[in-house]
Amino acid sequence: MKQRLLGKKAAITGASSGIGRATAVRMAKEGADVALIARNLKRLEEVAALVRAEGRRAVVIEADVTDAEGMKAAVAEAIRELGGLDVFHCNAGIYLRCPAKDLRMDQIRKLMEVDYFGCLNCVYAVLPYFLEKKSGSIVTTCSMDGKKGVPPDAAYVGAKFAMNGFFQVLRQELRGSGVHVGIVYPSRMDTPQIAHVDCPKITPKGDPDMVARAVVRSVVKKKKELLVPSFSCHLLTWADALSPSLSDWLVRVNRISGTVNDVEPINEAK
Ligand SMILES: NC(=O)c1ccc[n+]([C@@H]2O[C@H](COP(=O)([O-])OP(=O)(O)OC[C@H]3O[C@@H](n4cnc5c(N)ncnc54)[C@H](OP(=O)(O)O)[C@@H]3O)[C@@H](O)[C@H]2O)c1
């Protein structure tokens, strides 16, 4: 296999689990050295072992994305330990499933704090470095929930729509700077984040490696936006552009919301 990221150095937030973990392994397979950022050191070390098994360097960095100064220190450490940085994957995030009428403001703020402001802490930590060297790629894991609101995810949807809007503007403002901005929009993926959600057969959970491949593709091909999986997600966004009633109906008849099982939710705003 041709290694499309050979010699590149990447940092990934939320690398201890799910999509971040899959992206770390995928990037290592593509030849990149990787800085793995999250709060759980034990799980980060497990992912580091997978990266090293691919013959690449792995640096483990314990940091919380809600801590702006901590993220600046994490980026500095990644640059120092890897000898530079070419890719930053803003991926850490939490999820909350709760009807809008029952949400508390502190839950909504927590979602914004981690999923939106946490992502911006990463952007502002790495952007000066990328602008200075006139190159680099910032790719974020948004969500199809940042394109079309699906019940009962109002708090999460709000944070992902905010992220989508910010990155669309950032991308346009950085045109010509040498810095690439990519947004990846996954639909439901089989990760611990939604282990407590069952999805109908017609819209099954995908393999997180599908998202990892999209992140790599975004970096390599300088893609602006990638929907995962492509066909069904584009169908929903086209339907939404045509008529909100049509896309609401598609969400309803395909039971895209899914149902809750008895697995304990993780990383939630309680
Ligand atoms: N799974 C899906 O269906 C799906 C669909 C669309 C988008 N997404 C998005 O994809 C991203 C990854 O989600 P996932 O499904 O892979 O979930 P996951 O398996 O629960 O992983 C979430 C990751 O985020 C990290 N994290 C959470 N809060 C953090 C904080 N305050 N500071 C630093 N790291 C933090 C967690 O690590 P620690 O606990 O070790 O800190 C973990 O590594 C999220 O942004 C999510 O919203 C997921």
The ligand as an SDF file (V2000), in Angstrom:
LIG
                    3D

 48 52  0  0  0  0  0  0  0  0999 V2000
  -20.0750    7.7200   17.1040 N   0  0  0  0  0  0  0  0  0  0  0  0
  -20.8420    8.3930   16.2610 C   0  0  0  0  0  0  0  0  0  0  0  0
  -21.8770    7.8980   15.8090 O   0  0  0  0  0  0  0  0  0  0  0  0
  -20.4620    9.7840   15.8380 C   0  0  0  0  0  0  0  0  0  0  0  0
  -21.1360   10.3270   14.7410 C   0  0  0  0  0  0  0  0  0  0  0  0
  -20.8090   11.6120   14.3300 C   0  0  0  0  0  0  0  0  0  0  0  0
  -19.8190   12.3240   14.9770 C   0  0  0  0  0  0  0  0  0  0  0  0
  -19.1810   11.7710   16.0500 N   0  0  0  0  0  0  0  0  0  0  0  0
  -18.1450   12.5870   16.6960 C   0  0  0  0  0  0  0  0  0  0  0  0
  -16.9230   11.9130   16.5880 O   0  0  0  0  0  0  0  0  0  0  0  0
  -16.0610   12.3080   17.6510 C   0  0  0  0  0  0  0  0  0  0  0  0
  -15.5030   11.0700   18.3120 C   0  0  0  0  0  0  0  0  0  0  0  0
  -16.6040   10.3540   18.8770 O   0  0  0  0  0  0  0  0  0  0  0  0
  -16.5880    8.7740   19.1110 P   0  0  0  0  0  0  0  0  0  0  0  0
  -17.8490    8.2650   18.5730 O   0  0  0  0  0  0  0  0  0  0  0  0
  -15.3020    8.1930   18.7010 O   0  0  0  0  0  0  0  0  0  0  0  0
  -16.7450    8.7780   20.7090 O   0  0  0  0  0  0  0  0  0  0  0  0
  -15.9580    8.0390   21.8770 P   0  0  0  0  0  0  0  0  0  0  0  0
  -15.6130    6.6640   21.4770 O   0  0  0  0  0  0  0  0  0  0  0  0
  -16.7760    8.2660   23.1010 O   0  0  0  0  0  0  0  0  0  0  0  0
  -14.6300    8.9140   21.9770 O   0  0  0  0  0  0  0  0  0  0  0  0
  -14.6900   10.2250   22.4180 C   0  0  0  0  0  0  0  0  0  0  0  0
  -13.2640   10.6880   22.6450 C   0  0  0  0  0  0  0  0  0  0  0  0
  -13.2990   12.0560   23.0900 O   0  0  0  0  0  0  0  0  0  0  0  0
  -12.4680   12.1590   24.2440 C   0  0  0  0  0  0  0  0  0  0  0  0
  -12.9300   13.2480   25.0940 N   0  0  0  0  0  0  0  0  0  0  0  0
  -14.1810   13.4430   25.5890 C   0  0  0  0  0  0  0  0  0  0  0  0
  -14.1990   14.5490   26.3550 N   0  0  0  0  0  0  0  0  0  0  0  0
  -12.9350   15.0720   26.3140 C   0  0  0  0  0  0  0  0  0  0  0  0
  -12.3250   16.1990   26.8980 C   0  0  0  0  0  0  0  0  0  0  0  0
  -13.0070   17.0490   27.6830 N   0  0  0  0  0  0  0  0  0  0  0  0
  -11.0150   16.4270   26.6600 N   0  0  0  0  0  0  0  0  0  0  0  0
  -10.2990   15.5790   25.8850 C   0  0  0  0  0  0  0  0  0  0  0  0
  -10.8190   14.4910   25.2950 N   0  0  0  0  0  0  0  0  0  0  0  0
  -12.1320   14.2350   25.5310 C   0  0  0  0  0  0  0  0  0  0  0  0
  -12.5370   10.8000   24.9130 C   0  0  0  0  0  0  0  0  0  0  0  0
  -11.3420   10.5390   25.6360 O   0  0  0  0  0  0  0  0  0  0  0  0
  -11.1120   10.6070   27.2110 P   0  0  0  0  0  0  0  0  0  0  0  0
  -12.3840   10.1780   27.8590 O   0  0  0  0  0  0  0  0  0  0  0  0
   -9.9580    9.6910   27.4090 O   0  0  0  0  0  0  0  0  0  0  0  0
  -10.7500   12.0350   27.4680 O   0  0  0  0  0  0  0  0  0  0  0  0
  -12.5560    9.8860   23.7000 C   0  0  0  0  0  0  0  0  0  0  0  0
  -11.2410    9.6260   23.2640 O   0  0  0  0  0  0  0  0  0  0  0  0
  -16.9150   13.1930   18.5550 C   0  0  0  0  0  0  0  0  0  0  0  0
  -16.6860   14.5360   18.2690 O   0  0  0  0  0  0  0  0  0  0  0  0
  -18.3190   12.7960   18.1730 C   0  0  0  0  0  0  0  0  0  0  0  0
  -19.2500   13.8060   18.4690 O   0  0  0  0  0  0  0  0  0  0  0  0
  -19.4660   10.5210   16.4820 C   0  0  0  0  0  0  0  0  0  0  0  0
  1  2  1  0
  2  3  2  0
  2  4  1  0
  4  5  1  0
  4 48  2  0
  5  6  2  0
  6  7  1  0
  7  8  2  0
  8  9  1  0
  8 48  1  0
  9 10  1  0
  9 46  1  0
 10 11  1  0
 11 12  1  0
 11 44  1  0
 12 13  1  0
 13 14  1  0
 14 15  2  0
 14 16  1  0
 14 17  1  0
 17 18  1  0
 18 19  2  0
 18 20  1  0
 18 21  1  0
 21 22  1  0
 22 23  1  0
 23 24  1  0
 23 42  1  0
 24 25  1  0
 25 26  1  0
 25 36  1  0
 26 27  1  0
 26 35  1  0
 27 28  2  0
 28 29  1  0
 29 30  1  0
 29 35  2  0
 30 31  1  0
 30 32  2  0
 32 33  1  0
 33 34  2  0
 34 35  1  0
 36 37  1  0
 36 42  1  0
 37 38  1  0
 38 39  2  0
 38 40  1  0
 38 41  1  0
 42 43  1  0
 44 45  1  0
 44 46  1  0
 46 47  1  0
M  CHG  2   8   1  16  -1
M  END
$$$$
